[in-house]
Amino acid sequence: MERLHYHRQLPVEEGFDVVVVGGGPSGVAAAVAAGRMGCKVALIEQTGCLGGIGTSGLVNVFMPFADSQSYGIPYRSLIPRGAVNLLVAGRCISADRMVQGSIRVMPCCFITGQAAGAAVALCCEQDVAAAELDPALLQSALRSQGAYIP
Ligand SMILES: Cc1cc2nc3c(=O)[nH]c(=O)nc-3n(C[C@H](O)[C@H](O)[C@H](O)COP(=O)(O)OP(=O)(O)OC[C@H]3O[C@@H](n4cnc5c(N)ncnc54)[C@H](O)[C@@H]3O)c2cc1C
């Protein structure tokens, strides 16, 4: 079977504080969060639209969370082992299979995206690597943005 691959070369002529790869729910949330906290952000999306599977797959049901159905997501699940200045968000964060079934839906992808974007902005501000950021600082920043943290 023939496979098609995207190949596109774009000259980057400016410097950025944060590069977000992928404009799905998590990537968009990460880019907006980092931008709102003062970072200069480049958002790179390989297709012609933002929204990821939500847009290109016409997925329009945003699974809700009701009261008492929430759970915490540890910051460490966004940090790839051995990485220094890299965070992941959305459906590719580290989770057991059972948790992945819930964490992959779009509201959770927005949540981990916002957390990743805010974390990166704090890392820039504090001049620390992703794994060195104090999670309490991140929680405080997210709460001040109106996030609910159980
Ligand atoms: C069939 C199906 C039905 C679903 N139904 C629901 C539902 O009803 N409700 C719900 O809440 N969730 C649903 N989901 C889950 C949800 O849509 C996804 O888990 C969610 O969109 C993941 O968000 P994300 O930002 O992590 O990744 P994605 O939405 O996959 O976005 C990733 C983006 O990154 C881009 N990208 C990837 N690699 C590169 C690269 N190298 N360079 C540049 N860009 C790149 C992609 O083009 C894409 O736009 C469904 C998923 C599927 C597949």
The ligand as an SDF file (V2000), in Angstrom:
LIG
                    3D

 53 58  0  0  0  0  0  0  0  0999 V2000
  -12.9900    8.4650   15.8690 C   0  0  0  0  0  0  0  0  0  0  0  0
  -12.7570    9.3070   17.1090 C   0  0  0  0  0  0  0  0  0  0  0  0
  -13.8530    9.7500   17.8350 C   0  0  0  0  0  0  0  0  0  0  0  0
  -13.6460   10.5430   18.9700 C   0  0  0  0  0  0  0  0  0  0  0  0
  -14.7410   11.0050   19.6600 N   0  0  0  0  0  0  0  0  0  0  0  0
  -14.5810   11.8940   20.6650 C   0  0  0  0  0  0  0  0  0  0  0  0
  -15.7000   12.5130   21.3130 C   0  0  0  0  0  0  0  0  0  0  0  0
  -16.8520   12.2500   20.9610 O   0  0  0  0  0  0  0  0  0  0  0  0
  -15.4650   13.4070   22.2870 N   0  0  0  0  0  0  0  0  0  0  0  0
  -14.2030   13.7210   22.6880 C   0  0  0  0  0  0  0  0  0  0  0  0
  -14.0580   14.5770   23.5770 O   0  0  0  0  0  0  0  0  0  0  0  0
  -13.1200   13.1480   22.1290 N   0  0  0  0  0  0  0  0  0  0  0  0
  -13.2720   12.2400   21.1120 C   0  0  0  0  0  0  0  0  0  0  0  0
  -12.1790   11.6520   20.5230 N   0  0  0  0  0  0  0  0  0  0  0  0
  -10.8520   11.8870   21.0790 C   0  0  0  0  0  0  0  0  0  0  0  0
  -10.3020   13.2710   20.7290 C   0  0  0  0  0  0  0  0  0  0  0  0
  -10.7900   13.7080   19.4810 O   0  0  0  0  0  0  0  0  0  0  0  0
   -8.7860   13.2130   20.6420 C   0  0  0  0  0  0  0  0  0  0  0  0
   -8.2320   12.4060   21.6430 O   0  0  0  0  0  0  0  0  0  0  0  0
   -8.2450   14.6280   20.7650 C   0  0  0  0  0  0  0  0  0  0  0  0
   -8.5880   15.3490   19.5960 O   0  0  0  0  0  0  0  0  0  0  0  0
   -6.7490   14.6110   20.9380 C   0  0  0  0  0  0  0  0  0  0  0  0
   -6.3010   15.9290   20.9820 O   0  0  0  0  0  0  0  0  0  0  0  0
   -4.7490   16.2260   20.8130 P   0  0  0  0  0  0  0  0  0  0  0  0
   -4.5980   17.7170   20.8030 O   0  0  0  0  0  0  0  0  0  0  0  0
   -3.9740   15.4590   21.8130 O   0  0  0  0  0  0  0  0  0  0  0  0
   -4.3530   15.5780   19.4190 O   0  0  0  0  0  0  0  0  0  0  0  0
   -4.9980   15.6830   17.9640 P   0  0  0  0  0  0  0  0  0  0  0  0
   -6.4360   16.1010   17.9720 O   0  0  0  0  0  0  0  0  0  0  0  0
   -4.6400   14.3850   17.3090 O   0  0  0  0  0  0  0  0  0  0  0  0
   -4.1710   16.8620   17.3010 O   0  0  0  0  0  0  0  0  0  0  0  0
   -2.8080   16.6950   16.9700 C   0  0  0  0  0  0  0  0  0  0  0  0
   -2.4860   17.6890   15.8680 C   0  0  0  0  0  0  0  0  0  0  0  0
   -1.0760   17.6510   15.6470 O   0  0  0  0  0  0  0  0  0  0  0  0
   -0.8330   17.6770   14.2560 C   0  0  0  0  0  0  0  0  0  0  0  0
    0.4910   17.0830   14.0510 N   0  0  0  0  0  0  0  0  0  0  0  0
    0.8660   15.8190   14.3170 C   0  0  0  0  0  0  0  0  0  0  0  0
    2.1610   15.6500   14.0250 N   0  0  0  0  0  0  0  0  0  0  0  0
    2.6150   16.8610   13.5860 C   0  0  0  0  0  0  0  0  0  0  0  0
    3.8820   17.3130   13.1300 C   0  0  0  0  0  0  0  0  0  0  0  0
    4.9540   16.5010   13.0860 N   0  0  0  0  0  0  0  0  0  0  0  0
    3.9960   18.6000   12.7350 N   0  0  0  0  0  0  0  0  0  0  0  0
    2.9250   19.4340   12.7910 C   0  0  0  0  0  0  0  0  0  0  0  0
    1.6960   19.0560   13.2090 N   0  0  0  0  0  0  0  0  0  0  0  0
    1.5520   17.7650   13.5990 C   0  0  0  0  0  0  0  0  0  0  0  0
   -1.9790   16.9080   13.6490 C   0  0  0  0  0  0  0  0  0  0  0  0
   -2.1840   17.2640   12.3010 O   0  0  0  0  0  0  0  0  0  0  0  0
   -3.1510   17.3360   14.5380 C   0  0  0  0  0  0  0  0  0  0  0  0
   -3.8140   18.4880   14.0460 O   0  0  0  0  0  0  0  0  0  0  0  0
  -12.3340   10.8620   19.3850 C   0  0  0  0  0  0  0  0  0  0  0  0
  -11.2450   10.4070   18.6410 C   0  0  0  0  0  0  0  0  0  0  0  0
  -11.4450    9.6370   17.5130 C   0  0  0  0  0  0  0  0  0  0  0  0
  -10.2360    9.1820   16.7320 C   0  0  0  0  0  0  0  0  0  0  0  0
  1  2  1  0
  2  3  1  0
  2 52  2  0
  3  4  2  0
  4  5  1  0
  4 50  1  0
  5  6  2  0
  6  7  1  0
  6 13  1  0
  7  8  2  0
  7  9  1  0
  9 10  1  0
 10 11  2  0
 10 12  1  0
 12 13  2  0
 13 14  1  0
 14 15  1  0
 14 50  1  0
 15 16  1  0
 16 17  1  0
 16 18  1  0
 18 19  1  0
 18 20  1  0
 20 21  1  0
 20 22  1  0
 22 23  1  0
 23 24  1  0
 24 25  2  0
 24 26  1  0
 24 27  1  0
 27 28  1  0
 28 29  2  0
 28 30  1  0
 28 31  1  0
 31 32  1  0
 32 33  1  0
 33 34  1  0
 33 48  1  0
 34 35  1  0
 35 36  1  0
 35 46  1  0
 36 37  1  0
 36 45  1  0
 37 38  2  0
 38 39  1  0
 39 40  1  0
 39 45  2  0
 40 41  1  0
 40 42  2  0
 42 43  1  0
 43 44  2  0
 44 45  1  0
 46 47  1  0
 46 48  1  0
 48 49  1  0
 50 51  2  0
 51 52  1  0
 52 53  1  0
M  END
$$$$
